Amino acid sequence: MIKQIIVVEGKNDTKRLKSFFDVETIETHGMGLGKQTIELIRAANEKRGVILFLDPDAPGEKIRKKLNEAIPGLLNAFVMKEDARTKKKVGIEHASKEVLKEALEHLVSYEEDKESLSKEEFYELGLEGSEDSSSKREKIASHFHLGKCNAKTLFKRMNLMDISYEEAKEVL
């Protein structure tokens, strides 16, 4: 059984997770995230802890950002878009058991504000400002289970995960 309560976007995500794991979920109903749901998530986090497991798309990232800003200390699980898609849709509900399990084993918290990697080192690695930056970011994000990120988000997540210049350079 997973101790924490998992926050997902909809009932199909809940159904998918429950088919593989003994979990309890709270559904945000997509972008319809209201004050009442935020307070429910806050209370759940105080009692048992909460894992945000949202779709790897723009709406999922908006919901994740809103909740992480509103409630400090939430855990975050990420899947890559290519691991959670059909021909037409992207979402947690489309990911395999292995992908979901892997994501739940590599949780990220936005609680701490530390810098294990400087902005200069980030540029030196070519993660921003060069022709192949996008593919390099994808490689780092995939290796460290950080979800799809733009440069600013990847820099933040790498620091949250205490990923050093040396570790990133080794992956690249």
N, C-alpha and C positions, 0 to 999 in steps of 0.2 A: 504493500500500500504506500502511496505517496502521501506524506504527512501534510504538505502544503496544499492549499486550494489553488487550482489552476484557472486563470482567467483566459477565456477564449471569446471569439467574436459571436459565434452562433451555435445552434443546436447540432448541426452536422459535425462541427469540431468536437463538441462534447461526445457525441455518439462515437466518433473515431477514436478518441482517447480512451473512452470506457471500454471499447472493444479489445484493447490491448492491456490496459492498466487499471488498477483499483484506485480510482481518483474521484474527487468531487470538483465540480467546476462552477464558475460564475460566468454567465454570458453577458457580454456588453451590448448585444443586439446591433453589432456593427458600429457605425458612427453615432448611433442613438444613445450614447453614453450620457446618462443623466446624473444629477447630484445624488439621488437615492442609491444608484448602483455604485458610485464612487464611495459613498459612506459605507455601503455593505463590504466593499473591497478593503477599505480602511480597517473596519472591525475584524474582518477575516485575517488580515495581515497581523493585527495585534494578537489574535488568539492562536493562529496556526502557521502564519506565513503565507505568502502568495507568490505564485509564479505566473508571470505574464507570458502567454504562449499565443501570440497574435500572428495573423497572416503576414507573409513577407511581401507586402505591397504598400502603396502609399497610405490607404486608410488604416491599415494595421500599424504602421509606423506613427501615424498621427495619434491613434489611441494610446499606443505605448508611451509616447512623449507626454501626453496629457496626464496619464496615470503616474508615471515616474516623477513628474513635477509636483503632482498633488499629494503623493504618498511616498515619503522617503523610505528606502530600504527594501523595495520590492525586488524580487529575483526575476530575471529575464531569460527565456529560452528562445533560441533562434533557429530557423531552418532557412536554407538557401532556396530562392525561387525555383530553381531547376529541380529541387528535390520535393517540391510540393505543388505540382501543377499537372493539369490535363491540357489538352489542346486549346481550351478556351478559358479555363479558370485557374486561379492560384489560391491555395489555402492550406491550412493545417489538415483539413479533412482529406486532402489528396496525398499526404505523405505516408511513407511506409512505416511499419513498426520500428524498423532499425533506425531510420532517420529521426523519428520522434524520440526513441530511447536515447540516442546519441545527444540530441539537443537537451534533453532533461538531465544528462550527466555533465553538461558544460554550462552552468548557469552564471549569469553576470549580474552584478548589483551596481546601481548607480549611486550608491551611498557615499563612497569616498571620493575625494577630489585630490588625486595624486598625479604626479607626472613621472612616469618611468621612461618616457620617450619625449625628447624635446621636439619642437616644431622644426628646427634645423635638421635633426636626424630624420624626421619624417620626410622632408624634402630630399635629403641625401639618399634615402632609400628609393626615391622616385615614385612615392605614393601620391604625390600631387605635383602638378606642373610639368610633367613630361608626357610624351606621346603615348607611352604604354602604361601610364598611371592607373587607368581603369582596370586593366587586366592584372596588374600587380596588387591593387586593392582587393580584387576578387579572390586572388590566390591567398592573401593573408587572411581575409575574412572567412574563407572556407576552411583553411587550416585550423584557425583558432575558434571556429564556431561562433562568429560574431554577426552573422546575418549580412545581407547585402547593404553596403554603406557607401555614401558619398565620402569625400575626403574628410570633411569636418567630423562626421559621425564616426568614421573609422579611427581617426586620431583620438577621439574621446574614449571609444570602446577599448582601444589598445591600452590606453593609460589605466582605465578601470580594471583591466585584466592584468595589469602590471607586466606587460609585454615589453621587453627591452629591445634596443636597437640590434643587439647581437642575435637575439632570438628571431626577429623579423628578417634580418639579413640571411640567416641560415635557411629560412623557408624560401626566400626569393632566390 
